[in-house]
């Protein structure tokens, strides 16, 4: 399964690449510190999953997320956030995200979901993970 990743922090990005690369069957096809970096690579690399940091959406660039899902409806979009108090997670889900996880408390569920998707799907709904383990 091919994964593209964008995170606003180079340190977090490198850690995500390392964690995901350890999962059998996962191949990182694109990584970057901006939405543009990854979105420009989606058509060329055809990832199955795109992992994005919600901090990259500070300009409320939700049309970009909607456009990604409209052009590539089979791509699973997973968002990681550490800012659940400033922007409602539901806005991201309504804009096309398939899942959203809390960076601080939801990483185990995030990795479990990636593994589950690698093995043919997921029995989870996006609402299972809106707040990671914080509920």
C-alpha atoms as a printed R data frame, in Angstrom:
    type eleno elety resid chain resno       x      y       z
1   ATOM     1    CA   UNK     A     1   0.000  0.000   0.000
2   ATOM     2    CA   UNK     A     2   1.398  3.389  -1.013
3   ATOM     3    CA   UNK     A     3   1.325  6.299   1.447
4   ATOM     4    CA   UNK     A     4   1.981 10.030   0.992
5   ATOM     5    CA   UNK     A     5   2.637 12.175   4.075
6   ATOM     6    CA   UNK     A     6   2.755 15.904   4.801
7   ATOM     7    CA   UNK     A     7   3.405 17.413   8.213
8   ATOM     8    CA   UNK     A     8   4.321 20.939   9.261
9   ATOM     9    CA   UNK     A     9   7.114 19.617  11.497
10  ATOM    10    CA   UNK     A    10  10.176 17.989   9.965
11  ATOM    11    CA   UNK     A    11  10.729 16.046  13.185
12  ATOM    12    CA   UNK     A    12   7.177 14.663  13.209
13  ATOM    13    CA   UNK     A    13   7.387 13.928   9.485
14  ATOM    14    CA   UNK     A    14  10.559 11.875   9.891
15  ATOM    15    CA   UNK     A    15   9.035  9.984  12.829
16  ATOM    16    CA   UNK     A    16   5.861  9.226  10.834
17  ATOM    17    CA   UNK     A    17   7.933  7.983   7.887
18  ATOM    18    CA   UNK     A    18   9.888  5.702  10.234
19  ATOM    19    CA   UNK     A    19   6.773  4.343  11.991
20  ATOM    20    CA   UNK     A    20   4.871  3.704   8.773
21  ATOM    21    CA   UNK     A    21   7.885  2.188   7.014
22  ATOM    22    CA   UNK     A    22   8.018 -0.455   9.750
23  ATOM    23    CA   UNK     A    23   4.568 -1.747   8.762
24  ATOM    24    CA   UNK     A    24   4.817 -4.654   6.333
25  ATOM    25    CA   UNK     A    25   3.356 -3.736   2.952
26  ATOM    26    CA   UNK     A    26   3.543  0.036   3.426
27  ATOM    27    CA   UNK     A    27   5.661  2.070   1.012
28  ATOM    28    CA   UNK     A    28   6.138  5.822   1.417
29  ATOM    29    CA   UNK     A    29   5.827  7.379  -2.055
30  ATOM    30    CA   UNK     A    30   5.825 11.059  -1.117
31  ATOM    31    CA   UNK     A    31   6.678 13.162   1.915
32  ATOM    32    CA   UNK     A    32   6.816 16.875   2.513
33  ATOM    33    CA   UNK     A    33   6.326 19.834   4.798
34  ATOM    34    CA   UNK     A    34   3.460 21.378   2.804
35  ATOM    35    CA   UNK     A    35   0.143 20.432   1.251
36  ATOM    36    CA   UNK     A    36   1.387 21.459  -2.183
37  ATOM    37    CA   UNK     A    37   4.344 19.085  -1.990
38  ATOM    38    CA   UNK     A    38   2.144 16.061  -1.408
39  ATOM    39    CA   UNK     A    39  -0.878 17.109  -3.477
40  ATOM    40    CA   UNK     A    40   1.316 17.726  -6.517
41  ATOM    41    CA   UNK     A    41   2.619 14.170  -6.178
42  ATOM    42    CA   UNK     A    42  -0.743 12.399  -5.757
43  ATOM    43    CA   UNK     A    43  -1.487 12.038  -9.446
44  ATOM    44    CA   UNK     A    44   2.037 10.872 -10.254
45  ATOM    45    CA   UNK     A    45   2.485  8.455  -7.325
46  ATOM    46    CA   UNK     A    46  -1.126  7.248  -6.912
47  ATOM    47    CA   UNK     A    47  -1.015  6.726  -3.136
48  ATOM    48    CA   UNK     A    48  -3.692  4.639  -1.460
49  ATOM    49    CA   UNK     A    49  -3.496  6.785   1.694
50  ATOM    50    CA   UNK     A    50  -2.608 10.437   2.220
51  ATOM    51    CA   UNK     A    51  -1.660 11.421   5.780
52  ATOM    52    CA   UNK     A    52  -1.858 15.152   6.527
53  ATOM    53    CA   UNK     A    53  -1.239 17.408   9.510
54  ATOM    54    CA   UNK     A    54  -4.278 19.616  10.182
55  ATOM    55    CA   UNK     A    55  -1.928 22.503  10.984
56  ATOM    56    CA   UNK     A    56  -1.311 22.725   7.226
57  ATOM    57    CA   UNK     A    57  -4.941 23.812   6.816
58  ATOM    58    CA   UNK     A    58  -4.554 27.014   8.865
59  ATOM    59    CA   UNK     A    59  -5.581 29.045   5.848
60  ATOM    60    CA   UNK     A    60  -8.847 27.078   5.842
61  ATOM    61    CA   UNK     A    61  -7.864 25.474   2.557
62  ATOM    62    CA   UNK     A    62 -10.687 22.969   2.778
63  ATOM    63    CA   UNK     A    63 -11.446 23.281  -0.966
64  ATOM    64    CA   UNK     A    64  -8.056 21.666  -1.599
65  ATOM    65    CA   UNK     A    65  -9.088 18.686   0.528
66  ATOM    66    CA   UNK     A    66 -12.474 18.494  -1.227
67  ATOM    67    CA   UNK     A    67 -10.739 18.680  -4.600
68  ATOM    68    CA   UNK     A    68  -8.408 15.830  -3.687
69  ATOM    69    CA   UNK     A    69 -11.354 13.604  -2.754
70  ATOM    70    CA   UNK     A    70 -13.308 14.572  -5.873
71  ATOM    71    CA   UNK     A    71 -10.371 13.860  -8.221
72  ATOM    72    CA   UNK     A    72  -9.175 10.746  -6.377
73  ATOM    73    CA   UNK     A    73 -12.179  9.305  -4.518
74  ATOM    74    CA   UNK     A    74 -10.443  6.022  -3.666
75  ATOM    75    CA   UNK     A    75  -7.596  7.748  -1.823
76  ATOM    76    CA   UNK     A    76  -8.051  7.478   1.945
77  ATOM    77    CA   UNK     A    77  -7.256 10.778   3.660
78  ATOM    78    CA   UNK     A    78  -6.127 10.522   7.272
79  ATOM    79    CA   UNK     A    79  -5.553 13.700   9.254
80  ATOM    80    CA   UNK     A    80  -3.424 14.067  12.363
81  ATOM    81    CA   UNK     A    81  -4.130 16.938  14.737
82  ATOM    82    CA   UNK     A    82  -2.960 18.400  17.993
83  ATOM    83    CA   UNK     A    83  -5.431 21.279  17.862
84  ATOM    84    CA   UNK     A    84  -8.887 19.916  18.592
85  ATOM    85    CA   UNK     A    85  -9.887 23.031  20.432
86  ATOM    86    CA   UNK     A    86  -9.331 25.558  17.640
87  ATOM    87    CA   UNK     A    87 -11.037 23.779  14.715
88  ATOM    88    CA   UNK     A    88 -13.888 21.290  14.856
89  ATOM    89    CA   UNK     A    89 -12.783 17.852  13.611
90  ATOM    90    CA   UNK     A    90 -16.174 17.495  11.923
91  ATOM    91    CA   UNK     A    91 -15.229 20.282   9.482
92  ATOM    92    CA   UNK     A    92 -12.378 18.110   8.196
93  ATOM    93    CA   UNK     A    93 -14.596 15.037   7.897
94  ATOM    94    CA   UNK     A    94 -17.221 17.068   6.046
95  ATOM    95    CA   UNK     A    95 -14.485 18.312   3.689
96  ATOM    96    CA   UNK     A    96 -13.444 14.791   2.705
97  ATOM    97    CA   UNK     A    97 -11.159 13.377   5.391
98  ATOM    98    CA   UNK     A    98 -11.783  9.702   6.091
99  ATOM    99    CA   UNK     A    99 -10.238  9.730   9.575
100 ATOM   100    CA   UNK     A   100  -8.820 12.244  12.020
101 ATOM   101    CA   UNK     A   101  -6.603 11.305  14.948
102 ATOM   102    CA   UNK     A   102  -5.200 13.219  17.883
103 ATOM   103    CA   UNK     A   103  -1.395 13.294  17.597
104 ATOM   104    CA   UNK     A   104  -0.946 13.134  21.365
105 ATOM   105    CA   UNK     A   105  -3.328 10.328  22.248
106 ATOM   106    CA   UNK     A   106  -4.461  8.644  19.046
107 ATOM   107    CA   UNK     A   107  -1.252  7.399  17.436
108 ATOM   108    CA   UNK     A   108  -1.826  3.772  18.371
109 ATOM   109    CA   UNK     A   109  -5.278  3.852  16.768
110 ATOM   110    CA   UNK     A   110  -3.787  5.648  13.759
111 ATOM   111    CA   UNK     A   111  -1.193  2.907  13.242
112 ATOM   112    CA   UNK     A   112  -3.801  0.177  13.834
113 ATOM   113    CA   UNK     A   113  -6.023  1.765  11.197
114 ATOM   114    CA   UNK     A   114  -3.150  1.892   8.686
115 ATOM   115    CA   UNK     A   115  -2.445 -1.795   9.340
116 ATOM   116    CA   UNK     A   116  -6.142 -2.613   9.029
117 ATOM   117    CA   UNK     A   117  -6.397 -0.746   5.718
118 ATOM   118    CA   UNK     A   118  -3.301 -2.607   4.486
119 ATOM   119    CA   UNK     A   119  -5.089 -5.882   5.190
120 ATOM   120    CA   UNK     A   120  -8.178 -5.070   3.166
121 ATOM   121    CA   UNK     A   121 -10.187 -2.423   4.863
122 ATOM   122    CA   UNK     A   122 -11.309 -1.156   8.169
123 ATOM   123    CA   UNK     A   123 -14.177 -2.008  10.417
124 ATOM   124    CA   UNK     A   124 -13.908  1.413  12.027
125 ATOM   125    CA   UNK     A   125 -15.905  4.498  11.209
126 ATOM   126    CA   UNK     A   126 -14.374  7.982  11.139
127 ATOM   127    CA   UNK     A   127 -16.343  8.902  14.252
128 ATOM   128    CA   UNK     A   128 -14.482  6.190  16.184
129 ATOM   129    CA   UNK     A   129 -11.374  8.330  15.905
130 ATOM   130    CA   UNK     A   130 -12.401 11.945  15.868
131 ATOM   131    CA   UNK     A   131 -10.832 12.452  19.269
132 ATOM   132    CA   UNK     A   132  -8.396  9.545  19.285
133 ATOM   133    CA   UNK     A   133  -8.374  8.147  22.816
134 ATOM   134    CA   UNK     A   134  -9.588 11.387  24.407
135 ATOM   135    CA   UNK     A   135 -13.285 10.562  24.530
